[in-house]
Amino acid sequence: MAAETLLIKNAQLVRPGVGIEGGSLAVRDGRITAVGDLGPANAEPDEVLDARGALLTPGLIDVHTHGIEHYRYDAGPEELLAASSKLGSYGCTCAFPTLIGRGGDAFVEFVAQMAGVLSKVTDAAMPGLHLEGPFMGHTGAGCDIVPTDLGFVRDVVAAGAGRVSIMSLSPEVSGIVPVIELLVAEGIVPFITHTLAGLEDTQRALDAGARHATHFYDVFYAPPETDLGKRPAGCVEAMMADRRATLDFICDGVHVEPTVVKMGLVCKGWENVLLITDSNIGAGLPAGKYDTPWGFRIDVHPDNGARIIPPHKYEGSLAGSSLTMNRGMANLHAWFADEFLSEQLWALGTRNPARLLGLPAKGVLQVGADADLVLWGEAFEPAATWVGGRRVHG
């Protein structure tokens, strides 16, 4: 059981987007009750931890993740529960399990099953599901491509019973605007992805309420060239130019070049960019070759992602990401520490995703916030992780 009261003293408190300062933090019944330069406590806490100057941050939030280590969320409730118990060791305290979208009644039933198991998760916060598809212009993730169907969307929403938080889709799909409008009306955040959309289709999607692009620049194709030598403008340019739009990146240096991430930060501002993993089986594991449930093996390496091993028609291709949230944060600091403040970079994995998904009690160190916390050791390795004041790692 979690200690009812916890005091973490002598920490470097990271307030994402605000600053970093020495101080202490107090927790009671799963929430932060005091933060900063604390005076003597009225009563001795149940647990006192001396941070010895280590960084203390809000827990990291991953809005796009398919799995971790040997577990994949799509495999069902048991694997979701197993995966959730691993996240804290990578500094991730909140995640939106991402399922590959399918058509048909079987998928509706699967959404109901997976939504129902979220309440059983104890070692991480999982507010809702992220459905990647099925209304896609280009798969890339291996999902079905099915015609838009508002009745099907309503069935999926109903099956989720308030636990479908995100649906990723492509702007160029016929009939997508009413789908976006329905999702927004239901409080579900539409993400744009896997697209060859031009300016007009993207603008219609933005105006309808789809204002976030996930794994930006990866499976975001340029429209066909119509005039020789004239670079065509499409979804990438529309998202970069629209002040309402936000972006997330797989910050592994493989799926997207660091220069592109910097472009997003410079053009959109750090407040409007998120870190994600898009992680899959193999994420967090040592370099090596691993089996998958899809009939092929993958070669996992931190510097080269997870790639399909021959013989296979897509041999050598990326098979999802092997990134974890702590390594993504390490990469951001390695790439941009000279150009952005550390508290701004921390916001990409804490405050920014919390704001995008409407989670005011997460991603911040402030009184009343959830005590989802990470005390960091060397090289961006978590020394201790708490979810709702309960230690789940370290």
VEXDREN-2710 file (C-alpha; in Angstrom, 1 decimal):
% VEXDREN-2710
k/r/px/py/pz
1/MET/0.0/0.0/0.0
2/ALA/1.1/3.6/-0.6
3/ALA/2.2/5.6/2.4
4/GLU/-0.6/8.0/3.3
5/THR/1.9/10.8/3.6
6/LEU/5.2/11.2/1.8
7/LEU/7.9/13.9/1.9
8/ILE/10.5/14.1/-0.7
9/LYS/13.1/16.6/0.4
10/ASN/16.3/18.1/-1.1
11/ALA/15.1/17.6/-4.7
12/GLN/15.6/19.7/-7.8
13/LEU/11.9/20.3/-8.6
14/VAL/11.2/20.4/-12.3
15/ARG/8.1/22.5/-13.1
16/PRO/7.6/21.8/-16.8
17/GLY/7.6/25.0/-18.8
18/VAL/8.2/27.1/-15.7
19/GLY/11.5/26.4/-14.0
20/ILE/13.7/24.2/-11.9
21/GLU/14.4/25.0/-8.3
22/GLY/15.6/23.3/-5.1
23/GLY/13.0/22.3/-2.6
24/SER/10.7/19.6/-1.2
25/LEU/7.4/18.0/-2.1
26/ALA/4.7/16.6/0.1
27/VAL/2.1/14.0/-0.8
28/ARG/-1.0/12.9/1.0
29/ASP/-3.6/10.3/-0.2
30/GLY/-2.2/10.3/-3.7
31/ARG/-2.1/14.0/-4.3
32/ILE/0.5/16.7/-4.0
33/THR/-0.2/18.8/-0.9
34/ALA/2.8/21.1/-0.8
35/VAL/5.7/21.9/-3.1
36/GLY/8.7/24.3/-2.8
37/ASP/10.5/25.6/0.3
38/LEU/8.5/23.8/3.0
39/GLY/8.5/24.7/6.6
40/PRO/8.3/22.2/9.5
41/ALA/5.5/19.6/9.0
42/ASN/2.6/19.6/11.5
43/ALA/3.0/15.8/11.8
44/GLU/5.8/13.4/10.9
45/PRO/5.2/11.9/7.4
46/ASP/4.8/8.2/7.0
47/GLU/7.8/8.2/4.7
48/VAL/10.6/10.7/4.2
49/LEU/12.9/10.4/1.2
50/ASP/16.1/12.5/0.8
51/ALA/16.5/13.1/-3.0
52/ARG/20.1/14.4/-2.5
53/GLY/19.7/16.9/-5.2
54/ALA/18.2/14.6/-7.8
55/LEU/15.7/15.8/-10.3
56/LEU/12.0/15.3/-9.4
57/THR/9.5/15.6/-12.3
58/PRO/5.9/14.8/-13.0
59/GLY/5.6/11.4/-14.5
60/LEU/5.9/11.1/-18.3
61/ILE/2.7/10.8/-20.4
62/ASP/2.7/8.7/-23.6
63/VAL/-0.3/9.4/-25.8
64/HIS/0.8/6.9/-28.6
65/THR/2.2/3.5/-27.5
66/HIS/1.4/0.0/-28.8
67/GLY/3.4/-2.0/-26.3
68/ILE/6.5/-2.4/-24.2
69/GLU/9.2/-5.1/-23.8
70/HIS/7.5/-8.5/-24.8
71/TYR/3.9/-7.1/-24.5
72/ARG/1.5/-5.6/-27.0
73/TYR/-1.8/-4.0/-26.0
74/ASP/-3.5/-5.4/-29.1
75/ALA/-2.9/-8.9/-27.7
76/GLY/-5.7/-8.4/-25.2
77/PRO/-6.4/-7.6/-21.5
78/GLU/-3.7/-9.8/-19.9
79/GLU/-0.9/-8.3/-22.0
80/LEU/-2.2/-4.8/-21.3
81/LEU/-2.1/-5.4/-17.6
82/ALA/1.4/-6.9/-17.9
83/ALA/2.6/-4.0/-20.0
84/SER/1.2/-1.4/-17.6
85/SER/3.4/-2.9/-14.8
86/LYS/6.5/-2.2/-16.8
87/LEU/6.0/1.5/-17.6
88/GLY/7.2/3.0/-14.3
89/SER/10.7/1.6/-14.9
90/TYR/10.9/4.0/-17.9
91/GLY/9.5/7.0/-16.1
92/CYS/6.1/6.7/-17.7
93/THR/3.2/7.0/-15.3
94/CYS/0.3/7.7/-17.7
95/ALA/-0.3/6.1/-21.1
96/PHE/-3.0/5.7/-23.7
97/PRO/-2.8/2.1/-25.0
98/THR/-2.9/2.3/-28.7
99/LEU/-4.9/-0.3/-30.6
100/ILE/-4.8/-0.8/-34.4
101/GLY/-8.2/0.1/-35.8
102/ARG/-10.3/-2.5/-37.5
103/GLY/-13.7/-2.7/-39.1
104/GLY/-16.6/-4.9/-38.1
105/ASP/-18.4/-6.1/-35.0
106/ALA/-15.4/-8.0/-33.6
107/PHE/-13.5/-4.7/-33.2
108/VAL/-16.4/-3.1/-31.4
109/GLU/-16.5/-6.0/-29.0
110/PHE/-12.7/-5.8/-28.6
111/VAL/-12.9/-2.1/-27.7
112/ALA/-15.5/-2.9/-25.1
113/GLN/-13.2/-5.6/-23.6
114/MET/-10.1/-3.4/-23.6
115/ALA/-12.0/-0.4/-22.2
116/GLY/-13.3/-2.6/-19.4
117/VAL/-9.9/-3.7/-18.2
118/LEU/-8.5/-0.2/-17.8
119/SER/-10.1/0.2/-14.4
120/LYS/-8.0/-2.8/-13.2
121/VAL/-4.7/-1.1/-14.0
122/THR/-2.8/-0.1/-10.8
123/ASP/0.8/0.5/-11.8
124/ALA/0.1/3.3/-14.2
125/ALA/-2.7/5.7/-15.1
126/MET/-4.5/4.7/-18.2
127/PRO/-7.4/7.2/-18.7
128/GLY/-8.4/5.9/-22.1
129/LEU/-7.7/4.1/-25.3
130/HIS/-6.1/5.5/-28.5
131/LEU/-7.5/3.9/-31.7
132/GLU/-5.2/4.2/-34.6
133/GLY/-7.6/3.8/-37.5
134/PRO/-9.5/2.4/-39.2
135/PHE/-10.2/5.5/-41.4
136/MET/-6.7/5.8/-42.9
137/GLY/-5.4/7.0/-46.3
138/HIS/-2.2/4.9/-45.9
139/THR/-1.8/2.1/-43.4
140/GLY/1.9/1.9/-42.5
141/ALA/0.7/0.5/-39.1
142/GLY/-1.0/-2.5/-40.8
143/CYS/-4.5/-1.4/-39.9
144/ASP/-7.6/-2.0/-42.0
145/ILE/-8.7/0.7/-44.3
146/VAL/-12.5/0.8/-44.2
147/PRO/-15.0/3.4/-45.6
148/THR/-16.2/5.9/-43.1
149/ASP/-19.4/4.9/-41.3
150/LEU/-20.9/7.1/-38.6
151/GLY/-23.0/4.2/-37.3
152/PHE/-19.8/2.2/-36.7
153/VAL/-18.2/5.2/-35.0
154/ARG/-21.1/5.5/-32.7
155/ASP/-20.9/1.8/-31.9
156/VAL/-17.2/2.1/-31.1
157/VAL/-17.8/5.1/-28.9
158/ALA/-20.6/3.4/-27.0
159/ALA/-18.5/0.2/-26.6
160/GLY/-15.8/2.3/-25.0
161/ALA/-18.1/3.6/-22.4
162/GLY/-16.2/6.9/-22.0
163/ARG/-12.8/5.2/-22.3
164/VAL/-12.0/6.0/-26.0
165/SER/-9.9/9.1/-25.7
166/ILE/-8.2/9.4/-29.1
167/MET/-8.9/8.3/-32.7
168/SER/-6.2/8.7/-35.4
169/LEU/-7.4/9.3/-39.0
170/SER/-6.4/10.7/-42.3
171/PRO/-7.9/14.0/-43.7
172/GLU/-8.2/12.8/-47.3
173/VAL/-10.6/9.9/-46.5
174/SER/-14.0/10.4/-48.0
175/GLY/-16.6/11.4/-45.4
176/ILE/-14.0/12.1/-42.7
177/VAL/-15.3/15.5/-41.7
178/PRO/-18.6/14.2/-40.1
179/VAL/-16.5/11.6/-38.3
180/ILE/-14.2/14.3/-36.9
181/GLU/-17.3/16.4/-35.8
182/LEU/-18.8/13.3/-34.1
183/LEU/-15.6/12.5/-32.3
184/VAL/-15.2/16.1/-31.0
185/ALA/-18.9/16.2/-29.9
186/GLU/-18.2/13.0/-27.9
187/GLY/-15.1/14.5/-26.2
188/ILE/-12.7/12.3/-28.2
189/VAL/-9.6/13.9/-29.6
190/PRO/-9.0/13.3/-33.3
191/PHE/-5.4/12.9/-34.3
192/ILE/-4.2/13.3/-38.0
193/THR/-1.8/10.7/-39.3
194/HIS/-0.9/8.3/-42.1
195/THR/-1.7/10.7/-44.8
196/LEU/-1.1/12.0/-48.4
197/ALA/-3.6/14.8/-47.9
198/GLY/-3.3/18.1/-49.7
199/LEU/-3.9/21.5/-48.3
200/GLU/-7.7/21.6/-48.8
201/ASP/-8.4/18.3/-47.2
202/THR/-6.2/19.1/-44.3
203/GLN/-7.7/22.5/-43.8
204/ARG/-11.2/20.9/-43.7
205/ALA/-10.1/18.5/-41.1
206/LEU/-8.5/21.3/-39.0
207/ASP/-11.7/23.4/-39.2
208/ALA/-13.8/20.3/-38.2
209/GLY/-11.6/19.9/-35.0
210/ALA/-8.7/17.6/-35.9
211/ARG/-5.9/19.8/-34.7
212/HIS/-3.1/17.4/-33.6
213/ALA/-0.8/15.4/-35.8
214/THR/0.7/12.1/-34.4
215/HIS/4.1/10.7/-35.3
216/PHE/4.4/13.8/-37.4
217/TYR/6.6/13.5/-40.5
218/ASP/6.5/9.7/-40.3
219/VAL/4.0/8.4/-42.9
220/PHE/3.2/12.0/-43.8
221/TYR/3.7/11.9/-47.6
222/ALA/4.0/14.9/-49.9
223/PRO/1.2/15.2/-52.5
224/PRO/2.2/14.4/-56.1
225/GLU/4.3/17.1/-57.9
226/THR/2.1/19.0/-60.4
227/ASP/4.6/21.5/-61.7
228/LEU/8.2/20.4/-62.4
229/GLY/10.5/21.7/-59.7
230/LYS/7.7/23.1/-57.5
231/ARG/7.6/21.5/-54.1
232/PRO/4.0/20.5/-53.4
233/ALA/2.4/21.7/-50.2
234/GLY/0.2/19.3/-48.2
235/CYS/-0.6/18.2/-44.7
236/VAL/2.8/18.9/-43.3
237/GLU/2.7/22.5/-44.4
238/ALA/-0.9/23.0/-43.4
239/MET/-0.2/21.7/-39.9
240/MET/2.9/23.8/-39.5
241/ALA/1.1/27.0/-40.7
242/ASP/-2.1/26.6/-38.6
243/ARG/-1.7/28.3/-35.2
244/ARG/-4.3/25.9/-33.7
245/ALA/-2.4/22.7/-34.6
246/THR/-0.1/20.7/-32.3
247/LEU/2.4/18.0/-33.2
248/ASP/4.0/15.0/-31.7
249/PHE/7.2/13.2/-32.7
250/ILE/8.8/9.8/-32.2
251/CYS/12.1/11.2/-30.8
252/ASP/14.4/8.2/-31.5
253/GLY/16.4/9.8/-34.3
254/VAL/15.3/7.0/-36.6
255/HIS/11.7/7.7/-37.5
256/VAL/12.3/11.4/-37.9
257/GLU/15.5/13.5/-38.1
258/PRO/16.3/15.6/-35.0
259/THR/16.4/18.6/-37.4
260/VAL/12.7/18.1/-38.2
261/VAL/11.9/18.0/-34.4
262/LYS/13.7/21.2/-34.1
263/MET/11.7/22.7/-36.9
264/GLY/8.6/21.8/-35.1
265/LEU/9.8/23.4/-31.9
266/VAL/10.9/26.5/-33.6
267/CYS/7.8/27.0/-35.7
268/LYS/5.2/25.8/-33.3
269/GLY/6.8/26.7/-30.0
270/TRP/7.7/24.1/-27.3
271/GLU/4.2/24.4/-25.8
272/ASN/2.7/22.8/-28.9
273/VAL/5.0/19.8/-29.4
274/LEU/4.8/16.4/-27.7
275/LEU/7.2/13.5/-27.2
276/ILE/5.7/10.1/-28.0
277/THR/7.2/6.6/-28.4
278/ASP/4.8/4.7/-30.8
279/SER/6.5/1.8/-29.0
280/ASN/6.0/-1.8/-29.9
281/ILE/7.2/-5.2/-28.9
282/GLY/11.0/-4.8/-28.2
283/ALA/10.8/-1.4/-26.7
284/GLY/13.0/-1.3/-23.6
285/LEU/14.7/-4.6/-24.4
286/PRO/18.4/-5.0/-25.0
287/ALA/19.6/-5.1/-28.6
288/GLY/18.8/-8.4/-30.1
289/LYS/16.4/-10.4/-32.3
290/TYR/12.9/-11.1/-31.0
291/ASP/9.8/-13.0/-32.1
292/THR/6.6/-11.1/-32.9
293/PRO/3.0/-12.4/-33.1
294/TRP/2.8/-11.5/-36.8
295/GLY/4.9/-14.4/-38.2
296/PHE/8.2/-12.5/-38.5
297/ARG/11.1/-11.6/-36.3
298/ILE/12.5/-8.2/-35.5
299/ASP/16.0/-6.9/-35.0
300/VAL/16.0/-4.3/-32.2
301/HIS/18.8/-1.8/-31.8
302/PRO/18.6/1.6/-30.0
303/ASP/20.3/3.3/-32.9
304/ASN/18.3/1.7/-35.7
305/GLY/14.8/1.0/-34.3
306/ALA/13.0/-2.3/-34.7
307/ARG/13.4/-3.8/-38.2
308/ILE/11.9/-6.8/-39.9
309/ILE/14.4/-9.7/-40.3
310/PRO/14.5/-11.5/-43.7
311/PRO/13.0/-13.4/-45.3
312/HIS/10.0/-11.1/-45.6
313/LYS/8.6/-8.9/-48.3
314/TYR/9.1/-5.9/-46.0
315/GLU/12.5/-7.0/-44.7
316/GLY/14.6/-4.2/-43.3
317/SER/11.5/-2.0/-42.8
318/LEU/10.7/-0.4/-39.4
319/ALA/8.2/-2.5/-37.4
320/GLY/7.2/0.2/-34.9
321/SER/9.5/2.0/-32.4
322/SER/11.8/0.5/-29.8
323/LEU/11.8/3.9/-27.9
324/THR/10.9/4.4/-24.3
325/MET/9.8/7.7/-22.8
326/ASN/12.9/8.2/-20.7
327/ARG/15.2/7.6/-23.7
328/GLY/13.1/10.0/-25.8
329/MET/13.6/12.6/-23.1
330/ALA/17.3/11.9/-23.0
331/ASN/17.4/12.4/-26.8
332/LEU/15.6/15.7/-26.6
333/HIS/18.2/17.0/-24.0
334/ALA/21.1/15.6/-26.1
335/TRP/19.9/17.3/-29.2
336/PHE/18.5/20.6/-27.9
337/ALA/20.0/21.4/-24.5
338/ASP/21.9/24.4/-25.9
339/GLU/18.8/25.9/-27.6
340/PHE/15.9/25.2/-25.2
341/LEU/15.6/25.3/-21.4
342/SER/15.4/21.9/-19.7
343/GLU/12.0/22.7/-18.2
344/GLN/10.7/23.4/-21.7
345/LEU/12.0/20.0/-23.0
346/TRP/10.4/18.2/-20.0
347/ALA/7.1/19.8/-20.9
348/LEU/7.0/17.8/-24.1
349/GLY/6.5/14.6/-22.1
350/THR/4.4/16.0/-19.2
351/ARG/2.5/19.2/-19.3
352/ASN/1.9/19.3/-23.0
353/PRO/0.3/15.9/-23.4
354/ALA/-1.8/16.5/-20.2
355/ARG/-3.1/19.7/-21.7
356/LEU/-3.9/18.1/-25.0
357/LEU/-5.9/15.3/-23.4
358/GLY/-7.6/17.5/-20.8
359/LEU/-5.8/16.2/-17.7
360/PRO/-5.3/19.2/-15.5
361/ALA/-4.2/17.1/-12.5
362/LYS/-1.3/15.5/-14.5
363/GLY/2.0/16.7/-15.9
364/VAL/2.6/19.4/-13.3
365/LEU/4.1/19.8/-9.8
366/GLN/1.5/21.8/-8.0
367/VAL/-0.8/21.5/-5.0
368/GLY/-3.8/19.3/-5.8
369/ALA/-2.2/17.5/-8.7
370/ASP/-1.9/13.7/-8.9
371/ALA/1.3/12.5/-7.2
372/ASP/2.5/10.9/-10.4
373/LEU/6.2/11.5/-9.9
374/VAL/9.7/10.4/-11.1
375/LEU/12.9/10.8/-9.2
376/TRP/15.7/10.6/-11.7
377/GLY/19.1/8.9/-11.4
378/GLU/21.9/9.2/-13.8
379/ALA/21.5/9.2/-17.6
380/PHE/17.8/9.7/-17.5
381/GLU/17.2/6.4/-15.7
382/PRO/14.4/6.5/-13.1
383/ALA/15.5/5.9/-9.5
384/ALA/11.9/5.9/-8.2
385/THR/8.5/6.2/-9.8
386/TRP/5.2/6.9/-8.0
387/VAL/1.7/6.7/-9.5
388/GLY/-1.0/8.3/-7.3
389/GLY/1.5/8.5/-4.5
390/ARG/2.2/4.7/-4.7
391/ARG/5.7/3.7/-5.5
392/VAL/5.7/1.4/-8.5
393/HIS/9.4/1.4/-9.3
394/GLY/12.6/1.8/-7.3
END
